[in-house]
Amino acid sequence: MTHNQWLLPIVLGSSAMPFSVTAETAEAAEQASNTLETITVEGRKTNLIGDAISASEGLVGQEEISIRPLLRTGEVLELVPGMVVTQHSGTGKANQYFLRGFNLDHGTDFSTFVDGMPVNMRSHGHGQGYTDLNFLIPETVERLSYKKGSYYADVGDFSGAGHAAFSTFKKVEQGQVELTLGEDNYHRFVVLNDAEIAGGDTLYAFSHTGYDGPWTDINEDLDKTNALLKQTYELEDGFVSATFMAYDNTWNSADQIPGRAVESGLIDEFGSLDTSVGGESSRYSLSVDWQQGQWQANAYTINYDMTLWSNFTYMLDDTLDGDQFEQVDERTIWGGSLSYTLDEIKLSNGMPMNNVVGVELRNDDVAEVGLFRTKERQRLGTIRRDSVDEFSLGSYWQNSIDWNERVRTVIGLRHDFYDFDVRDLVGNGMGLTNINNVNLAANSGESDDSQTSLKANIIYSINDAWEGYLSYGQGFHSNDARGTTIRIDPSNGDAVDAVNPLVKSTGYELGLRGYMSELFNVSIALWQLELDSELLFVGDAGNTEASDASERHGLELTTYYYFNETLSVDLEYAYTEAKFSGNPDGGDLIPGAPKHVVQAGVNVDIDDAWFGSFRLRYFGKRPLIEDGSVYSDASFISNLRVGYRDGPLTYKVDVLNLTNSNDHDIDYFYESQLASEMNPVEDIHYHAFEPRTIRLSVNYQF
């Protein structure tokens, strides 16, 4: 692969380009063979020297995904070096993500796509950028590509910390059926296969998961169903595929709990103070991907809904009925992208120049996004209830020039336009008020904003094994549409300021990558990121919460060593300093920002019979308040998988939380009030690791 093949036809931007330099481009390069079977995804053994434009890009294949034991589906994102995936609520809820000094909440500054479809939910009922991967069947993922930082012209919204894209298989070499059973009534069934139907390749997959959980006073009663159907046709110079995905889930939640409730003996660390919280969600999508010659395009439509009941403060606001609330999100999303790669141009010195241009659009038609006061899931009154129409249009141009045998540049320019339309549904145009007797009609309105982002990368080839990178990029995340038009606080009627629709980020990186004969793969990155403001609409409260501009910088080391076909090891380390800019009142530490993250693993595969994977993760302590007076403890967890192949049968044993650590999945510090308390109390609220659990699987390939 030459330095410039990464500019072969790609689907525009964050929409559907899995990775600018990996199997997708290899596929384009091999189109002449007119066969999909020629695609080979090596994942981390892929040599990105001469193709990557930063040290923070990477590729993960299904082989690396399948060997890793997972407690939850969302943990597949921990394959992104430095990423920590946690949970503070039920299994059906989107995970909490941490990367590059961000407590990303549920995904605010990290964009995620599956088969070209956006996962991040704009103006979501629970949190901006809400990234719920529960609709994904991990066995269907052919590859995961990631690009950390804001240096890539094809990535738009939620791009400050980075981007990940999952691509599902078009066909599989063998079908498989797998049954997994585990403690606490865990059971999962999955089937994956393909067939030749109607002149094309038809891939189908189905899974069902149930789980009661280890909690002492609730039955999680997880009931999750997933399905995928993909039809692919080869074209003379490419392919076209249509994919249908379906997901439906219901669950009860064990939310975070205050430390004082455990210390007093009121509950144990697996107990709850409100046993009626939980949720239900569904997602149905249809997408089409087309690649032919220098053109690529995709289109999608998604129907999504979620209802979530939570209670984080117990009796703080309402000592009679409690503080439980319901969040609702019901929407239809449609969008797509189109890109074209111009013919290669030879410079005067004979070196090549490539250009790619593209456009993408997305529309979120949110029929209802609401926040309600509830008791035992019964509505007591409305806090906010709106409809939102949010439209965005993005375009980009990216240019790559090989100046000589050692130096190449990749320059990009991106422009994004957003239009927001918010309509209050509480008053219904008749002056009705919410549960707090506030008329919210003034929060209806329209706004728009645009952002032009420059990207620039210089790549220096030291030799065939080493490459250096200097990267610069401007990115952004959009804020909740309701925050862009808000005028009145729904809790008390006070006047509040609207937030900026788009929040700009600026990133810098100095990187080094080494690759040696499929044995050793290493990358090192020194990076810095500046964010203009971390203003966000707070879905749990229905209003906006202001914070200052911020600065983050850090060091990342990622290394993989393959001793032979039997044994490999990996080590990923991330160090981050994260602070608010200037001298804000109350301190400049960013709550939830981890300083140290370490992940390491050992993988063994003996004679295509015995295999195993041992993994550990260290999640460093984090400040929980700006002045640094309260910190979380660090956490340490390890998982083990051991398996044996016997012809078409494969047996696996997963031991999750191998050492039975009682560390915390996540920690927060805020005020809450128990039923026995007369006044609010500031306390650490946490969600404990699930205790050690064993799961047994039998897989049959046919």
Secondary structure, DSSP 8 states (H G I E B T S, - for coil): --TTGGGSS---HHHH-S-TTSHHHHHHHTGGG--GGG----GGGS--TTT-SSTTEEEEEHHHHHTS--SSGGGGGGGSTT-EEE-SS-TTS--EEEETTEE-TTTTTEEEEETTEE-SBTT-SS-TTB---TT--GGGEEEEEEEESS--TT--SS-SSEEEEEEE-S--SS-EEEEEEETTTEEEEEEEEEEEETTEEEEEEEEEEEE--S-SS----EEEEEEEEEEEEEETTEEEEEEEEEEEEEEE----EEHHHHHTTSS-TT--S-TT-EEEEEEEEEEEEEEETTEEEEEEEEEEEEEEEE-SSBTSS-TTT-S-EEEEEEEEEEEEEEEEE---EE-TTS-EEEEEEEEEEEEEEEEEEEEEEEETTEEEEEEEEEEEEEEEEEEEEEEEEE-SSSEEEEEEEEEEEEEEEEEE-SSTTTT---TTS---GGG-EEEEEEEEEEEEEEEEE-SSSEEEEEEEEEEEEE--HHHHH--B-TTT--B-----SEEEEEEEEEEEEEEETTTEEEEEEEEEEEES---EEETTTTEEE----EEEEEEEEEEEEE-SSSEEEEEEEEEEEEEESS--TT-SB-TT--SEEEEEEEEEEETTTEEEEEEEEEE---BSSTTSS-B---EEEEEEEEEEEETTEEEEEEEESTT----EEEEEEEEEB-TT-SS-EEEEEEEE----EEEEEEEEE-
